[in-house]
């Protein structure tokens, strides 16, 4: 018995996914942690799904130029977006966006988390984060904390440090990590908040010293360094993360197929080792957990942006 094409079971059509190459749109330039994370996972994903996985780098405008075409893409699972905590920041940093971050995307899984750290010059008199906070409380307005560009996750983490520690300090932005480290080593700032990866070599060489990492748990590469919470700054938790998402109307069976493949990819020892070399803790999640993380970060960073009075373009 033959059925008209219009009566074919949709689940049967979805069963052939993926039917062609997949594309991951990355909101960062080639060579950065986010890009290399996506490429590492994509290589394994291609083998698991039996189709090529292409990386499409589209940096700029806080990730908007990368996210917008994915939000408009055919919701068939073949076009994915590399989300990050920066995606959550962007939701609160602009007056309006050409998409709704929560409504127009379905996160599939997180890929990994990577720490930020509070660092000081090697010869700083502040031996612990507690001592740094005590100095700031005793000398209002005199502590200068460096970060990279205004509105970056690192910059907002420095603002979060101020509010959670209850201190009156200056957050001084610099145009990139090299300028920030130069200012720290030159004692133009007393401390800095930066993603751990770009400053790890400086820490390991003894040029700067890490007082705390800002994740929920200690870094696997600096296990001797306490978390900010362990060091006494309650609620100062700010880690960076990446995740993969698809357009929101993507059928659930397709989302589930992608999710199973991502869980398998991130459990692979070779993938985990490659990500660890980037200082990324490979960590999958359910779609619901990834969506909850995104929503929570949008709320949290939005509140930090409002408190800091950062102008919205």
C-alpha positions as CSV (number, residue, x, y, z in Angstrom):
1,X,0.0,0.0,0.0
2,X,1.3,3.4,-1.0
3,X,0.7,6.5,1.1
4,X,0.7,10.1,-0.3
5,X,3.8,12.0,0.6
6,X,1.8,14.3,2.8
7,X,0.9,11.3,5.0
8,X,4.4,10.0,5.6
9,X,5.3,9.8,9.3
10,X,7.4,12.9,10.2
11,X,9.4,10.7,12.6
12,X,10.5,8.6,9.6
13,X,11.8,11.7,7.8
14,X,13.7,12.8,11.0
15,X,15.2,9.3,11.2
16,X,17.6,10.1,8.4
17,X,19.2,13.0,10.2
18,X,21.8,14.2,9.4
19,X,21.3,14.0,5.7
20,X,24.1,16.4,4.8
21,X,27.0,18.3,6.3
22,X,26.5,20.3,9.5
23,X,27.7,23.8,10.1
24,X,28.6,25.3,13.5
25,X,28.6,29.1,13.4
26,X,31.2,30.4,15.8
27,X,31.1,34.0,17.1
28,X,34.9,34.1,17.6
29,X,37.9,34.4,15.3
30,X,39.9,31.3,14.5
31,X,42.5,30.3,17.0
32,X,40.8,31.3,20.3
33,X,39.6,29.0,23.0
34,X,36.0,29.0,21.8
35,X,37.0,28.3,18.2
36,X,39.4,25.5,19.2
37,X,36.8,24.0,21.5
38,X,34.3,23.9,18.6
39,X,36.8,22.4,16.2
40,X,37.9,19.7,18.7
41,X,34.3,18.7,19.3
42,X,33.3,19.0,15.6
43,X,36.0,16.6,14.5
44,X,34.7,13.9,16.8
45,X,31.0,14.8,16.1
46,X,31.6,14.2,12.3
47,X,32.7,10.7,13.0
48,X,29.8,10.0,15.3
49,X,27.1,11.4,12.9
50,X,28.7,10.2,9.7
51,X,28.7,13.7,8.1
52,X,31.2,16.5,7.8
53,X,31.0,19.3,10.4
54,X,32.1,22.7,9.1
55,X,33.2,25.6,11.3
56,X,31.9,29.0,10.2
57,X,33.7,31.8,12.0
58,X,31.7,35.1,12.3
59,X,33.2,37.3,15.0
60,X,31.9,40.7,15.9
61,X,29.1,42.7,17.6
62,X,29.1,40.6,20.7
63,X,28.2,37.5,18.8
64,X,25.1,39.0,17.1
65,X,26.4,38.5,13.6
66,X,26.9,34.8,14.3
67,X,23.7,34.2,16.2
68,X,21.3,36.0,13.8
69,X,21.7,33.7,10.8
70,X,21.3,30.6,13.0
71,X,18.1,32.0,14.5
72,X,16.7,32.3,11.0
73,X,18.1,29.0,9.7
74,X,16.0,26.0,8.7
75,X,15.3,24.2,12.0
76,X,16.5,20.9,10.8
77,X,19.6,20.4,13.0
78,X,22.1,21.0,10.3
79,X,23.0,24.6,11.5
80,X,24.2,25.1,15.0
81,X,25.4,28.0,17.0
82,X,28.3,28.0,19.5
83,X,26.8,29.7,22.5
84,X,28.9,31.0,25.5
85,X,28.4,33.1,28.6
86,X,29.1,36.0,26.2
87,X,25.7,35.1,24.6
88,X,24.1,35.8,28.0
89,X,26.0,39.0,28.4
90,X,25.0,40.3,25.0
91,X,21.3,39.7,25.9
92,X,21.6,42.4,28.6
93,X,24.2,44.6,26.9
94,X,22.1,45.8,23.9
95,X,18.9,47.7,23.8
96,X,17.5,45.4,21.2
97,X,18.7,42.3,19.2
98,X,17.5,40.8,15.9
99,X,16.5,37.7,17.8
100,X,15.3,36.6,21.3
101,X,18.1,34.7,22.9
102,X,15.8,32.5,25.0
103,X,12.9,32.1,22.6
104,X,14.8,31.6,19.3
105,X,17.4,29.0,20.3
106,X,17.3,25.5,21.8
107,X,20.5,24.7,23.6
108,X,21.5,21.1,23.0
109,X,24.4,20.6,25.5
110,X,27.2,22.5,27.2
111,X,30.7,21.6,25.8
112,X,32.9,22.8,28.6
113,X,33.6,25.3,31.3
114,X,36.7,27.4,31.8
115,X,37.8,29.4,34.8
116,X,38.6,33.0,35.4
117,X,41.1,34.1,38.0
118,X,41.9,37.1,40.2
119,X,45.6,37.7,39.7
120,X,48.1,40.2,41.2
121,X,51.7,41.1,40.5
122,X,54.2,38.5,41.7
123,X,55.6,41.0,44.3
124,X,52.2,42.2,45.5
125,X,51.8,42.5,49.3
126,X,48.4,40.9,49.0
127,X,49.0,37.2,49.6
128,X,45.3,36.1,49.6
129,X,42.0,37.3,48.2
130,X,40.9,38.1,51.8
131,X,43.9,40.5,52.2
132,X,43.0,42.2,48.9
133,X,39.4,42.7,50.0
134,X,40.5,43.9,53.5
135,X,42.8,46.5,51.9
136,X,40.0,47.7,49.6
137,X,37.6,48.0,52.6
138,X,40.2,50.0,54.6
139,X,41.0,52.2,51.6
140,X,37.8,53.0,49.7
141,X,38.3,54.0,46.1
142,X,42.1,53.2,46.1
143,X,42.1,49.6,44.7
144,X,42.3,49.4,40.9
145,X,41.2,46.2,39.3
146,X,42.0,45.6,35.7
147,X,40.0,43.7,33.0
148,X,39.7,43.7,29.3
149,X,37.1,45.7,27.3
150,X,34.0,47.2,28.9
151,X,31.1,44.7,28.7
152,X,33.3,41.6,28.3
153,X,32.7,38.7,30.7
154,X,35.9,39.5,32.5
155,X,34.9,43.2,32.9
156,X,31.5,42.2,34.3
157,X,33.2,39.6,36.5
158,X,35.3,42.4,38.0
159,X,32.2,44.4,38.6
160,X,30.6,41.3,40.2
161,X,33.7,41.1,42.5
162,X,33.1,44.6,43.7
163,X,29.4,44.0,44.5
164,X,29.8,40.6,46.1
165,X,32.9,41.7,48.1
166,X,31.2,44.9,49.2
167,X,34.1,47.1,48.2
168,X,34.6,50.5,46.6
169,X,37.2,50.0,43.9
170,X,37.9,51.1,40.3
171,X,37.5,48.7,37.4
172,X,40.0,49.7,34.7
173,X,39.4,48.3,31.2
174,X,42.2,47.6,28.8
175,X,42.2,46.7,25.1
176,X,43.1,43.0,25.3
177,X,44.9,40.6,27.6
178,X,48.5,41.7,26.6
179,X,47.8,45.3,27.6
180,X,46.1,44.1,30.8
181,X,49.0,42.0,31.9
182,X,51.5,44.7,31.0
183,X,49.5,47.1,33.2
184,X,49.4,44.6,36.0
185,X,53.1,43.8,35.9
186,X,53.8,47.6,35.6
187,X,51.8,48.2,38.8
188,X,49.3,50.4,37.0
189,X,46.5,48.2,38.5
190,X,46.6,46.3,41.8
191,X,44.8,43.2,40.5
192,X,43.1,41.8,37.4
193,X,40.3,39.5,36.5
194,X,40.9,37.4,33.4
195,X,40.2,34.1,31.9
196,X,42.7,31.6,33.2
197,X,43.9,30.3,29.9
198,X,45.6,33.5,28.6
199,X,47.3,34.2,31.9
200,X,48.3,30.6,32.8
201,X,51.8,30.9,31.4
202,X,52.3,34.1,33.4
203,X,51.2,32.4,36.5
204,X,53.3,29.3,36.0
205,X,56.4,31.4,35.2
206,X,55.9,33.4,38.4
207,X,55.3,36.7,36.6
208,X,51.9,37.1,38.3
209,X,50.2,35.3,41.1
210,X,46.7,33.8,41.3
211,X,44.8,34.6,44.4
212,X,41.6,32.7,43.5
213,X,39.7,31.2,40.6
214,X,36.1,32.2,40.2
215,X,34.5,28.9,39.3
216,X,32.3,26.6,41.5
217,X,35.3,24.3,42.0
218,X,39.1,24.5,41.9
219,X,40.8,24.5,38.6
220,X,42.3,21.2,37.4
221,X,45.5,23.1,36.3
222,X,45.8,25.1,39.5
223,X,44.5,22.8,42.2
224,X,46.4,24.7,44.9
225,X,44.5,27.9,44.2
226,X,41.2,28.3,46.2
227,X,38.0,29.4,44.7
228,X,36.8,32.9,45.5
229,X,34.1,31.4,47.7
230,X,36.6,29.4,49.6
231,X,38.7,32.5,50.0
232,X,35.8,34.3,51.7
233,X,34.0,36.2,49.0
234,X,30.6,34.6,49.1
235,X,28.6,34.5,45.9
236,X,31.6,35.5,43.7
237,X,31.1,32.7,41.2
238,X,31.8,33.5,37.5
239,X,33.0,30.9,35.0
240,X,33.0,30.9,31.3
241,X,31.3,28.2,29.2
242,X,30.5,27.1,25.7
243,X,27.4,25.2,24.5
244,X,25.9,24.2,21.2
245,X,22.4,25.3,20.2
246,X,20.0,25.0,17.3
247,X,17.0,27.1,16.1
248,X,14.2,26.7,18.6
249,X,11.7,24.9,16.2
250,X,14.1,22.0,15.6
251,X,12.2,18.8,16.2
252,X,13.0,17.1,19.6
253,X,14.1,13.8,18.0
254,X,16.8,15.8,16.1
255,X,17.8,17.6,19.3
256,X,18.1,14.3,21.1
257,X,20.2,12.8,18.3
258,X,22.6,15.7,18.5
259,X,22.6,15.5,22.3
260,X,23.6,11.8,22.3
261,X,26.4,12.5,19.9
262,X,27.7,15.4,21.9
263,X,27.6,13.4,25.2
264,X,29.6,10.7,23.4
265,X,32.1,13.2,21.9
266,X,32.7,14.9,25.3
267,X,33.2,11.5,27.0
268,X,35.9,10.6,24.6
269,X,39.4,10.6,26.3
270,X,41.1,12.2,23.3
271,X,38.6,15.0,23.2
272,X,38.8,15.6,26.9
273,X,42.6,15.7,26.8
274,X,42.6,18.2,23.9
275,X,40.2,20.4,25.7
276,X,42.1,20.2,28.9
277,X,45.2,21.4,27.0
278,X,43.0,24.5,26.3
279,X,42.2,24.7,30.1
280,X,38.6,23.7,29.3
281,X,36.8,21.2,31.5
282,X,34.8,19.1,29.1
283,X,31.3,18.9,30.5
284,X,28.1,17.9,28.7
285,X,24.6,18.6,30.0
286,X,21.0,17.9,29.1
287,X,19.3,20.5,26.9
288,X,17.2,21.6,29.9
289,X,20.3,22.1,32.0
290,X,22.0,24.2,29.3
291,X,18.8,26.3,28.8
292,X,18.7,26.9,32.6
293,X,22.3,27.9,32.6
294,X,21.7,30.4,29.8
295,X,18.7,31.9,31.5
296,X,20.4,32.2,34.8
297,X,23.4,33.9,33.3
298,X,21.2,36.3,31.4
299,X,19.5,37.4,34.6
300,X,22.8,37.6,36.6
301,X,24.9,39.5,34.0
302,X,21.9,41.7,33.2
303,X,21.8,42.8,36.9
304,X,25.6,43.4,36.9
305,X,25.3,45.6,33.8
306,X,22.5,47.6,35.4
307,X,24.4,48.1,38.6
308,X,27.6,49.1,36.8
309,X,25.7,51.6,34.7
310,X,27.2,50.4,31.4
311,X,25.6,52.2,28.4
312,X,23.6,50.0,26.1
313,X,24.1,50.6,22.3
